[in-house]
Amino acid sequence: MTGESGNDYPLSEVPASARRGLLSTSMVLLGFTFFTATMWAGGSLGAAFALNELLWIIVIGNLLLGGYAAALAYIACKSGLNSVLMGRLCFGEKGSRLSDFVLGFTQIGWYAWGTATIAIVLVKTLGLPEWLTTPLMIIFGFAFCLTAMIGYRGLDMLSRIAVPAMLLFILFSLYTGMVDVGGVAGLASLTPTDSMSWTAAITAVIGTFISGGTQATNWSRFARSPKIAVIATLAAFFVGNGLMVLTGALGAMIYQQADIVDVMIAQGLVSLAVLMLFLNIWTTQDNTIYNFAIAGCNLLRTPHRQRVTLGGAAIGTVLAVLGMYEWLIPFLILLGTFIPPIGGVIMANFWLGHKGQYPRLAEMPKVDYHWPGLAAYAIACLCAWSSPFMPPVVGVMVAFVVYGGLIKLAKVELASKTAA
């Protein structure tokens, strides 16, 4: 434990001495959810729905996302464990490598997307030569991991500066947009140019950050109490993520631009737009590569988080240079299908399997494969993949129900063998 204390406890519970308050936890989580890709998803909604429908979709989608993330935050704070460590209890010592790989791979995908995005947008915004795009990807790919290498303390310091600044920029831009469009009446008079079903829209809202919600336990486990963990997580995933979706939607409706940076440029706020780009991408990139490092530490069973962070940044940078950013939409669909069932199994394992109280990780019986968890995950993924109705929600619910049913069957079988 002592060797991990300066390394954010990648392989053990967070002790009481390392717990943080509401402000610290909220700032880190808000920095994570203030992400430009979420605005792009909001832009697709803004082009497809009138204002009143749009607001309901944003509220419902982010309430479901926030509730999911907050349930996991409660478990993380109570146990001091993050999602990949809970995976050992849900899937077994060797079986947990499945969740390590799935969660780690998605974070590398986001890191590659963010690294490519800032280089491409910067070249376009400042009128730089095209050949600078790849060198900028390499520079930013390694620069953005520096605060993550410091750990929670580094993420906290950056977020305390960046989150209030970004919030002011966004609110000022939204106010300018509302003036340009003629207020709420002018906004309500705009007619949609595309079409999308409510189910697809809510799935898009949830899918943009369901992977992040599953791994936000990396920070909510540092909260001083379950109440703080739940409030901070709801603030980030319901309010913060909801604001990002709304900003993208309104930008698309008013300026036909979803990204806040493009909107600010259209408003003549070029300097603020460049600063917003840096803060927006950086506060998510360092959280993303931190998530990868935690998953990687569990996969490799190594406490050397900084080395895994640097290795992940190198992989993400290579993917960015190779064009990973062009695969965003298929990537979002993949996230919405295969990530939520992991959270569903975790919730069922905690509340049904362990009655709301995890044992110490070191005291758990070592089982290579926990078949109820693995089977529930596989069945839930299959159901989510084939579901026409909100795959992320279906994945969580099926995983929870199937896991509960399987452990009940296992207990009945054990009881009958004992009686015999």
DRENDO-1510 file (C-alpha; in Angstrom, 1 decimal, always signed):
<recs>
REC; n; res; u; v; w
REC; 1; MET; +0.0; +0.0; +0.0 .
REC; 2; THR; +2.8; +2.4; +0.9 .
REC; 3; GLY; +4.4; +2.0; -2.5 .
REC; 4; GLU; +1.1; +3.0; -4.2 .
REC; 5; SER; +0.4; +6.0; -2.1 .
REC; 6; GLY; +2.1; +8.4; -4.5 .
REC; 7; ASN; +0.7; +6.6; -7.5 .
REC; 8; ASP; -3.1; +6.9; -6.9 .
REC; 9; TYR; -3.5; +3.3; -5.7 .
REC; 10; PRO; -3.9; +1.6; -9.1 .
REC; 11; LEU; -4.1; -1.9; -7.6 .
REC; 12; SER; -5.8; -1.3; -4.2 .
REC; 13; GLU; -8.5; +0.6; -2.3 .
REC; 14; VAL; -8.1; +4.3; -1.7 .
REC; 15; PRO; -7.6; +4.8; +2.0 .
REC; 16; ALA; -9.5; +7.3; +4.1 .
REC; 17; SER; -6.4; +9.5; +4.4 .
REC; 18; ALA; -6.4; +10.2; +0.6 .
REC; 19; ARG; -10.1; +11.1; +0.3 .
REC; 20; ARG; -11.1; +14.5; -1.2 .
REC; 21; GLY; -14.0; +16.9; -0.7 .
REC; 22; LEU; -16.9; +18.0; -3.0 .
REC; 23; LEU; -15.1; +20.8; -4.7 .
REC; 24; SER; -12.1; +18.7; -5.7 .
REC; 25; THR; -14.1; +15.7; -6.9 .
REC; 26; SER; -16.6; +17.9; -8.8 .
REC; 27; MET; -13.9; +19.9; -10.6 .
REC; 28; VAL; -12.0; +16.8; -11.8 .
REC; 29; LEU; -15.2; +15.2; -13.1 .
REC; 30; LEU; -16.5; +18.4; -14.7 .
REC; 31; GLY; -13.2; +18.8; -16.5 .
REC; 32; PHE; -13.6; +15.3; -17.8 .
REC; 33; THR; -17.2; +15.9; -19.2 .
REC; 34; PHE; -16.5; +19.3; -20.7 .
REC; 35; PHE; -15.6; +17.6; -24.1 .
REC; 36; THR; -15.9; +18.9; -27.6 .
REC; 37; ALA; -17.1; +15.5; -29.0 .
REC; 38; THR; -20.2; +15.7; -26.8 .
REC; 39; MET; -21.0; +19.0; -28.5 .
REC; 40; TRP; -20.8; +17.3; -31.9 .
REC; 41; ALA; -23.4; +14.8; -30.8 .
REC; 42; GLY; -25.5; +17.7; -29.6 .
REC; 43; GLY; -25.2; +19.3; -33.0 .
REC; 44; SER; -26.9; +16.3; -34.6 .
REC; 45; LEU; -29.8; +16.7; -32.2 .
REC; 46; GLY; -30.1; +20.5; -32.9 .
REC; 47; ALA; -30.5; +19.8; -36.6 .
REC; 48; ALA; -33.2; +17.2; -36.0 .
REC; 49; PHE; -35.5; +18.6; -33.3 .
REC; 50; ALA; -37.5; +21.7; -32.4 .
REC; 51; LEU; -36.5; +23.5; -29.1 .
REC; 52; ASN; -39.1; +21.9; -26.8 .
REC; 53; GLU; -38.4; +18.3; -28.0 .
REC; 54; LEU; -34.7; +19.0; -27.8 .
REC; 55; LEU; -34.8; +20.1; -24.2 .
REC; 56; TRP; -36.7; +17.0; -23.2 .
REC; 57; ILE; -34.3; +14.7; -25.0 .
REC; 58; ILE; -31.3; +16.3; -23.3 .
REC; 59; VAL; -32.9; +16.0; -19.9 .
REC; 60; ILE; -33.9; +12.4; -20.3 .
REC; 61; GLY; -30.6; +11.3; -21.9 .
REC; 62; ASN; -28.4; +13.0; -19.3 .
REC; 63; LEU; -30.6; +11.9; -16.4 .
REC; 64; LEU; -30.1; +8.3; -17.5 .
REC; 65; LEU; -26.4; +8.8; -18.0 .
REC; 66; GLY; -26.0; +10.7; -14.7 .
REC; 67; GLY; -28.0; +8.1; -12.8 .
REC; 68; TYR; -25.8; +5.3; -14.2 .
REC; 69; ALA; -22.6; +7.0; -13.4 .
REC; 70; ALA; -23.8; +8.1; -9.9 .
REC; 71; ALA; -24.8; +4.5; -9.0 .
REC; 72; LEU; -21.2; +3.4; -9.9 .
REC; 73; ALA; -19.8; +6.4; -8.0 .
REC; 74; TYR; -21.6; +5.3; -4.8 .
REC; 75; ILE; -20.1; +1.8; -5.1 .
REC; 76; ALA; -16.6; +3.2; -5.8 .
REC; 77; CYS; -16.7; +5.5; -2.8 .
REC; 78; LYS; -18.0; +2.8; -0.5 .
REC; 79; SER; -15.4; +0.3; -1.5 .
REC; 80; GLY; -12.5; +2.6; -2.5 .
REC; 81; LEU; -12.2; +0.6; -5.8 .
REC; 82; ASN; -12.5; +1.7; -9.4 .
REC; 83; SER; -14.3; -0.2; -12.1 .
REC; 84; VAL; -11.3; -2.3; -13.3 .
REC; 85; LEU; -10.6; -3.5; -9.7 .
REC; 86; MET; -14.3; -4.3; -9.2 .
REC; 87; GLY; -13.9; -6.3; -12.4 .
REC; 88; ARG; -11.8; -8.8; -10.4 .
REC; 89; LEU; -14.9; -9.4; -8.2 .
REC; 90; CYS; -17.3; -9.5; -11.1 .
REC; 91; PHE; -15.3; -11.5; -13.7 .
REC; 92; GLY; -12.5; -13.2; -11.8 .
REC; 93; GLU; -8.8; -12.6; -11.6 .
REC; 94; LYS; -8.2; -13.6; -15.2 .
REC; 95; GLY; -11.6; -12.8; -16.5 .
REC; 96; SER; -11.3; -9.2; -15.4 .
REC; 97; ARG; -8.8; -8.7; -18.2 .
REC; 98; LEU; -11.8; -8.6; -20.5 .
REC; 99; SER; -13.1; -5.4; -18.9 .
REC; 100; ASP; -9.5; -4.0; -18.7 .
REC; 101; PHE; -9.1; -4.4; -22.4 .
REC; 102; VAL; -12.6; -3.1; -23.4 .
REC; 103; LEU; -12.3; +0.0; -21.1 .
REC; 104; GLY; -8.7; +0.7; -21.9 .
REC; 105; PHE; -9.2; +0.4; -25.7 .
REC; 106; THR; -12.1; +2.9; -25.7 .
REC; 107; GLN; -10.0; +5.4; -23.8 .
REC; 108; ILE; -7.2; +5.1; -26.2 .
REC; 109; GLY; -9.7; +5.7; -29.0 .
REC; 110; TRP; -10.8; +8.9; -27.4 .
REC; 111; TYR; -7.3; +10.0; -26.7 .
REC; 112; ALA; -6.4; +9.5; -30.4 .
REC; 113; TRP; -9.5; +11.5; -31.4 .
REC; 114; GLY; -8.7; +14.4; -29.1 .
REC; 115; THR; -5.0; +14.5; -30.1 .
REC; 116; ALA; -5.9; +14.6; -33.8 .
REC; 117; THR; -8.7; +17.1; -33.3 .
REC; 118; ILE; -6.7; +19.8; -31.6 .
REC; 119; ALA; -3.9; +19.6; -34.2 .
REC; 120; ILE; -6.4; +19.7; -37.2 .
REC; 121; VAL; -8.5; +22.6; -35.7 .
REC; 122; LEU; -5.4; +24.6; -34.7 .
REC; 123; VAL; -4.0; +24.4; -38.2 .
REC; 124; LYS; -7.3; +25.4; -39.7 .
REC; 125; THR; -8.1; +28.2; -37.2 .
REC; 126; LEU; -4.6; +29.8; -37.3 .
REC; 127; GLY; -4.0; +29.2; -41.0 .
REC; 128; LEU; -0.9; +27.2; -40.4 .
REC; 129; PRO; +0.8; +25.0; -43.1 .
REC; 130; GLU; -0.9; +21.6; -43.5 .
REC; 131; TRP; +2.4; +19.7; -43.0 .
REC; 132; LEU; +2.4; +20.9; -39.4 .
REC; 133; THR; -0.6; +18.7; -38.6 .
REC; 134; THR; +1.3; +15.5; -37.9 .
REC; 135; PRO; +4.1; +17.1; -35.8 .
REC; 136; LEU; +1.5; +18.9; -33.7 .
REC; 137; MET; -0.3; +15.6; -33.1 .
REC; 138; ILE; +2.9; +14.1; -31.8 .
REC; 139; ILE; +3.6; +17.2; -29.6 .
REC; 140; PHE; +0.1; +17.3; -28.1 .
REC; 141; GLY; -0.1; +13.5; -27.8 .
REC; 142; PHE; +2.7; +13.5; -25.3 .
REC; 143; ALA; +2.1; +17.0; -23.7 .
REC; 144; PHE; -1.5; +16.2; -22.7 .
REC; 145; CYS; -0.4; +13.2; -20.6 .
REC; 146; LEU; +1.8; +15.3; -18.3 .
REC; 147; THR; -0.9; +16.2; -15.7 .
REC; 148; ALA; -2.2; +12.5; -15.9 .
REC; 149; MET; +1.3; +11.3; -15.0 .
REC; 150; ILE; +1.2; +13.5; -11.8 .
REC; 151; GLY; -2.1; +11.8; -11.0 .
REC; 152; TYR; -5.2; +13.0; -9.3 .
REC; 153; ARG; -3.4; +16.0; -7.9 .
REC; 154; GLY; -2.4; +17.1; -11.4 .
REC; 155; LEU; -5.9; +16.6; -12.8 .
REC; 156; ASP; -7.3; +18.6; -9.8 .
REC; 157; MET; -5.0; +21.6; -10.3 .
REC; 158; LEU; -5.7; +21.9; -14.0 .
REC; 159; SER; -9.5; +21.5; -13.6 .
REC; 160; ARG; -9.7; +24.2; -10.9 .
REC; 161; ILE; -8.4; +26.7; -13.4 .
REC; 162; ALA; -9.9; +25.3; -16.6 .
REC; 163; VAL; -13.5; +24.5; -15.6 .
REC; 164; PRO; -14.5; +28.0; -14.3 .
REC; 165; ALA; -12.8; +29.5; -17.4 .
REC; 166; MET; -14.6; +27.2; -19.8 .
REC; 167; LEU; -17.9; +27.8; -18.1 .
REC; 168; LEU; -17.6; +31.5; -18.5 .
REC; 169; PHE; -16.6; +31.2; -22.2 .
REC; 170; ILE; -19.6; +28.9; -22.9 .
REC; 171; LEU; -22.1; +31.1; -21.1 .
REC; 172; PHE; -20.8; +34.2; -22.8 .
REC; 173; SER; -21.0; +32.4; -26.2 .
REC; 174; LEU; -24.5; +31.2; -25.5 .
REC; 175; TYR; -25.6; +34.7; -24.5 .
REC; 176; THR; -24.2; +36.1; -27.7 .
REC; 177; GLY; -25.9; +33.4; -29.7 .
REC; 178; MET; -29.3; +34.1; -28.1 .
REC; 179; VAL; -28.9; +37.8; -28.9 .
REC; 180; ASP; -28.0; +36.9; -32.6 .
REC; 181; VAL; -31.0; +34.6; -33.0 .
REC; 182; GLY; -33.5; +36.9; -31.4 .
REC; 183; GLY; -33.9; +35.3; -28.0 .
REC; 184; VAL; -36.0; +32.3; -27.0 .
REC; 185; ALA; -38.8; +33.3; -29.5 .
REC; 186; GLY; -36.4; +33.4; -32.4 .
REC; 187; LEU; -34.8; +30.0; -31.3 .
REC; 188; ALA; -38.3; +28.4; -31.0 .
REC; 189; SER; -39.2; +29.5; -34.5 .
REC; 190; LEU; -36.3; +27.6; -36.2 .
REC; 191; THR; -37.4; +24.5; -38.0 .
REC; 192; PRO; -35.4; +21.2; -38.0 .
REC; 193; THR; -33.5; +20.3; -41.2 .
REC; 194; ASP; -32.8; +16.6; -40.4 .
REC; 195; SER; -34.8; +13.8; -38.9 .
REC; 196; MET; -34.0; +11.4; -36.0 .
REC; 197; SER; -36.0; +9.2; -33.7 .
REC; 198; TRP; -36.2; +9.9; -30.0 .
REC; 199; THR; -34.7; +6.5; -29.3 .
REC; 200; ALA; -31.7; +7.3; -31.5 .
REC; 201; ALA; -31.3; +10.7; -30.0 .
REC; 202; ILE; -31.3; +9.5; -26.4 .
REC; 203; THR; -28.9; +6.7; -27.4 .
REC; 204; ALA; -26.6; +9.3; -28.9 .
REC; 205; VAL; -26.7; +11.4; -25.7 .
REC; 206; ILE; -25.9; +8.4; -23.5 .
REC; 207; GLY; -23.4; +6.9; -25.9 .
REC; 208; THR; -21.1; +10.0; -26.0 .
REC; 209; PHE; -20.0; +9.5; -22.4 .
REC; 210; ILE; -21.1; +6.1; -21.2 .
REC; 211; SER; -17.5; +4.9; -21.4 .
REC; 212; GLY; -16.4; +7.8; -19.3 .
REC; 213; GLY; -19.3; +7.3; -16.8 .
REC; 214; THR; -18.2; +3.7; -16.4 .
REC; 215; GLN; -14.6; +4.8; -15.6 .
REC; 216; ALA; -15.4; +7.9; -13.6 .
REC; 217; THR; -15.0; +5.6; -10.6 .
REC; 218; ASN; -11.3; +6.4; -10.9 .
REC; 219; TRP; -12.0; +9.7; -9.3 .
REC; 220; SER; -15.3; +9.2; -7.4 .
REC; 221; ARG; -13.5; +6.6; -5.3 .
REC; 222; PHE; -11.4; +9.4; -3.9 .
REC; 223; ALA; -14.6; +11.2; -2.5 .
REC; 224; ARG; -14.8; +11.6; +1.2 .
REC; 225; SER; -18.3; +10.2; +1.4 .
REC; 226; PRO; -20.8; +8.4; -0.9 .
REC; 227; LYS; -23.0; +11.6; -0.8 .
REC; 228; ILE; -20.1; +13.6; -2.2 .
REC; 229; ALA; -19.4; +11.0; -4.8 .
REC; 230; VAL; -23.0; +11.0; -6.0 .
REC; 231; ILE; -23.5; +14.8; -6.0 .
REC; 232; ALA; -20.2; +15.4; -7.8 .
REC; 233; THR; -21.0; +12.7; -10.4 .
REC; 234; LEU; -24.5; +14.0; -11.1 .
REC; 235; ALA; -23.0; +17.5; -11.4 .
REC; 236; ALA; -20.6; +16.3; -14.1 .
REC; 237; PHE; -22.8; +13.8; -16.0 .
REC; 238; PHE; -26.2; +15.3; -15.7 .
REC; 239; VAL; -25.5; +19.1; -15.5 .
REC; 240; GLY; -22.0; +19.3; -17.1 .
REC; 241; ASN; -22.6; +16.8; -19.9 .
REC; 242; GLY; -26.1; +18.2; -20.5 .
REC; 243; LEU; -24.6; +21.7; -20.9 .
REC; 244; MET; -22.2; +20.3; -23.5 .
REC; 245; VAL; -25.0; +18.7; -25.5 .
REC; 246; LEU; -27.2; +21.8; -25.3 .
REC; 247; THR; -24.3; +24.0; -26.4 .
REC; 248; GLY; -23.6; +21.9; -29.4 .
REC; 249; ALA; -27.3; +21.7; -30.3 .
REC; 250; LEU; -27.8; +25.5; -30.0 .
REC; 251; GLY; -24.7; +26.2; -32.0 .
REC; 252; ALA; -26.0; +24.0; -34.8 .
REC; 253; MET; -29.4; +25.6; -34.7 .
REC; 254; ILE; -28.1; +29.2; -34.7 .
REC; 255; TYR; -24.7; +29.0; -36.6 .
REC; 256; GLN; -24.9; +25.6; -38.2 .
REC; 257; GLN; -21.7; +24.8; -36.2 .
REC; 258; ALA; -21.8; +22.3; -33.3 .
REC; 259; ASP; -18.4; +22.8; -31.8 .
REC; 260; ILE; -18.0; +25.7; -29.4 .
REC; 261; VAL; -14.7; +26.7; -31.0 .
REC; 262; ASP; -16.3; +27.1; -34.5 .
REC; 263; VAL; -19.2; +29.0; -32.9 .
REC; 264; MET; -16.9; +31.4; -31.1 .
REC; 265; ILE; -15.0; +32.0; -34.4 .
REC; 266; ALA; -18.3; +32.7; -36.1 .
REC; 267; GLN; -19.0; +35.2; -33.3 .
REC; 268; GLY; -15.6; +36.9; -33.8 .
REC; 269; LEU; -14.1; +35.5; -30.6 .
REC; 270; VAL; -11.0; +33.9; -32.2 .
REC; 271; SER; -8.6; +34.3; -29.2 .
REC; 272; LEU; -11.2; +32.9; -26.8 .
REC; 273; ALA; -11.9; +30.1; -29.2 .
REC; 274; VAL; -8.2; +29.0; -29.3 .
REC; 275; LEU; -8.0; +29.1; -25.5 .
REC; 276; MET; -11.3; +27.2; -25.2 .
REC; 277; LEU; -9.9; +24.6; -27.6 .
REC; 278; PHE; -6.8; +24.0; -25.4 .
REC; 279; LEU; -8.7; +23.8; -22.1 .
REC; 280; ASN; -11.6; +21.7; -23.5 .
REC; 281; ILE; -9.3; +19.1; -25.1 .
REC; 282; TRP; -6.6; +19.1; -22.3 .
REC; 283; THR; -9.0; +18.5; -19.4 .
REC; 284; THR; -10.5; +15.5; -21.1 .
REC; 285; GLN; -7.3; +14.1; -22.6 .
REC; 286; ASP; -5.5; +13.9; -19.3 .
REC; 287; ASN; -8.5; +12.2; -17.7 .
REC; 288; THR; -8.8; +9.8; -20.7 .
REC; 289; ILE; -5.2; +8.7; -20.6 .
REC; 290; TYR; -5.4; +8.4; -16.8 .
REC; 291; ASN; -8.3; +6.0; -17.3 .
REC; 292; PHE; -6.2; +4.0; -19.8 .
REC; 293; ALA; -3.3; +3.8; -17.3 .
REC; 294; ILE; -5.5; +2.5; -14.5 .
REC; 295; ALA; -7.0; -0.2; -16.8 .
REC; 296; GLY; -3.5; -1.0; -18.0 .
REC; 297; CYS; -2.1; -1.4; -14.5 .
REC; 298; ASN; -4.8; -3.9; -13.7 .
REC; 299; LEU; -4.3; -5.7; -17.0 .
REC; 300; LEU; -0.5; -6.0; -16.5 .
REC; 301; ARG; -0.7; -6.2; -12.6 .
REC; 302; THR; +1.9; -3.4; -12.3 .
REC; 303; PRO; +1.8; -0.4; -9.9 .
REC; 304; HIS; +3.9; +1.7; -12.4 .
REC; 305; ARG; +1.1; +4.0; -13.5 .
REC; 306; GLN; +3.3; +6.7; -15.0 .
REC; 307; ARG; +5.0; +4.2; -17.3 .
REC; 308; VAL; +1.7; +2.8; -18.5 .
REC; 309; THR; +0.4; +6.4; -19.0 .
REC; 310; LEU; +3.4; +7.3; -21.2 .
REC; 311; GLY; +3.0; +4.0; -23.2 .
REC; 312; GLY; -0.7; +4.7; -23.7 .
REC; 313; ALA; +0.0; +8.3; -24.9 .
REC; 314; ALA; +2.4; +6.8; -27.5 .
REC; 315; ILE; -0.2; +4.3; -28.7 .
REC; 316; GLY; -2.9; +7.1; -28.9 .
REC; 317; THR; -0.6; +9.4; -30.8 .
REC; 318; VAL; +0.2; +6.7; -33.4 .
REC; 319; LEU; -3.5; +6.0; -33.8 .
REC; 320; ALA; -4.1; +9.8; -34.3 .
REC; 321; VAL; -1.5; +10.0; -37.0 .
REC; 322; LEU; -3.0; +7.0; -38.7 .
REC; 323; GLY; -6.4; +8.6; -38.9 .
REC; 324; MET; -8.4; +7.2; -35.9 .
REC; 325; TYR; -10.3; +10.5; -35.6 .
REC; 326; GLU; -12.3; +9.6; -38.8 .
REC; 327; TRP; -13.9; +6.6; -37.1 .
REC; 328; LEU; -15.8; +8.6; -34.4 .
REC; 329; ILE; -19.4; +7.6; -35.3 .
REC; 330; PRO; -18.8; +3.8; -35.5 .
REC; 331; PHE; -16.7; +4.2; -32.3 .
REC; 332; LEU; -19.6; +5.9; -30.4 .
REC; 333; ILE; -21.9; +3.0; -31.5 .
REC; 334; LEU; -19.4; +0.5; -30.2 .
REC; 335; LEU; -19.2; +2.3; -26.9 .
REC; 336; GLY; -22.9; +2.4; -26.4 .
REC; 337; THR; -23.2; -1.3; -26.9 .
REC; 338; PHE; -20.3; -3.0; -25.2 .
REC; 339; ILE; -19.5; -0.6; -22.2 .
REC; 340; PRO; -22.8; -0.3; -20.3 .
REC; 341; PRO; -23.1; -4.1; -19.5 .
REC; 342; ILE; -19.9; -3.9; -17.5 .
REC; 343; GLY; -21.6; -1.3; -15.2 .
REC; 344; GLY; -24.7; -3.5; -15.0 .
REC; 345; VAL; -22.7; -6.5; -13.9 .
REC; 346; ILE; -20.8; -4.3; -11.3 .
REC; 347; MET; -24.1; -3.0; -9.8 .
REC; 348; ALA; -25.6; -6.5; -9.6 .
REC; 349; ASN; -22.4; -8.0; -8.2 .
REC; 350; PHE; -22.3; -5.3; -5.5 .
REC; 351; TRP; -26.0; -5.1; -4.4 .
REC; 352; LEU; -27.1; -8.7; -5.1 .
REC; 353; GLY; -23.9; -10.7; -4.9 .
REC; 354; HIS; -22.3; -8.9; -1.9 .
REC; 355; LYS; -25.4; -7.2; -0.3 .
REC; 356; GLY; -24.0; -3.7; -0.7 .
REC; 357; GLN; -20.6; -4.3; +1.0 .
REC; 358; TYR; -17.5; -5.4; -0.8 .
REC; 359; PRO; -14.8; -7.2; +1.2 .
REC; 360; ARG; -11.2; -6.0; +1.1 .
REC; 361; LEU; -9.6; -6.9; -2.2 .
REC; 362; ALA; -6.7; -8.7; -0.5 .
REC; 363; GLU; -9.2; -10.8; +1.5 .
REC; 364; MET; -11.2; -12.0; -1.5 .
REC; 365; PRO; -10.9; -15.7; -2.5 .
REC; 366; LYS; -8.9; -15.8; -5.8 .
REC; 367; VAL; -11.1; -17.1; -8.6 .
REC; 368; ASP; -9.7; -17.1; -12.2 .
REC; 369; TYR; -13.1; -16.8; -13.9 .
REC; 370; HIS; -16.4; -15.7; -12.3 .
REC; 371; TRP; -18.7; -17.3; -14.9 .
REC; 372; PRO; -22.0; -15.6; -13.8 .
REC; 373; GLY; -20.4; -12.2; -14.5 .
REC; 374; LEU; -18.9; -13.2; -17.8 .
REC; 375; ALA; -22.1; -14.9; -19.0 .
REC; 376; ALA; -24.2; -12.0; -17.9 .
REC; 377; TYR; -21.9; -9.6; -19.8 .
REC; 378; ALA; -22.0; -11.7; -23.0 .
REC; 379; ILE; -25.8; -12.0; -22.9 .
REC; 380; ALA; -26.2; -8.3; -22.2 .
REC; 381; CYS; -23.9; -7.3; -25.1 .
REC; 382; LEU; -25.9; -9.5; -27.4 .
REC; 383; CYS; -29.2; -8.0; -26.3 .
REC; 384; ALA; -27.8; -4.5; -26.6 .
REC; 385; TRP; -26.4; -5.1; -30.0 .
REC; 386; SER; -29.7; -6.4; -31.4 .
REC; 387; SER; -32.0; -4.0; -29.5 .
REC; 388; PRO; -33.8; -1.3; -31.5 .
REC; 389; PHE; -34.6; +0.5; -28.3 .
REC; 390; MET; -31.8; +2.4; -26.4 .
REC; 391; PRO; -29.0; -0.2; -26.5 .
REC; 392; PRO; -27.1; +1.3; -23.5 .
REC; 393; VAL; -30.1; +1.1; -21.2 .
REC; 394; VAL; -31.0; -2.4; -22.4 .
REC; 395; GLY; -27.4; -3.5; -21.8 .
REC; 396; VAL; -27.3; -2.3; -18.2 .
REC; 397; MET; -30.7; -3.8; -17.3 .
REC; 398; VAL; -30.1; -7.2; -19.0 .
REC; 399; ALA; -26.7; -7.5; -17.3 .
REC; 400; PHE; -28.2; -6.7; -13.9 .
REC; 401; VAL; -31.1; -9.1; -14.2 .
REC; 402; VAL; -29.2; -12.0; -15.8 .
REC; 403; TYR; -26.4; -11.8; -13.2 .
REC; 404; GLY; -28.9; -11.8; -10.4 .
REC; 405; GLY; -30.6; -14.8; -11.9 .
REC; 406; LEU; -27.4; -16.7; -12.4 .
REC; 407; ILE; -26.1; -16.2; -8.8 .
REC; 408; LYS; -29.5; -17.3; -7.5 .
REC; 409; LEU; -29.3; -20.5; -9.5 .
REC; 410; ALA; -25.8; -21.1; -8.3 .
REC; 411; LYS; -26.9; -20.7; -4.7 .
REC; 412; VAL; -29.8; -23.1; -5.2 .
REC; 413; GLU; -27.5; -25.7; -6.8 .
REC; 414; LEU; -25.0; -25.3; -4.0 .
REC; 415; ALA; -27.8; -25.8; -1.4 .
REC; 416; SER; -29.0; -28.9; -3.1 .
REC; 417; LYS; -25.5; -30.4; -3.2 .
REC; 418; THR; -25.0; -29.6; +0.4 .
REC; 419; ALA; -28.3; -31.3; +1.3 .
REC; 420; ALA; -27.4; -34.3; -0.7 .
</recs>
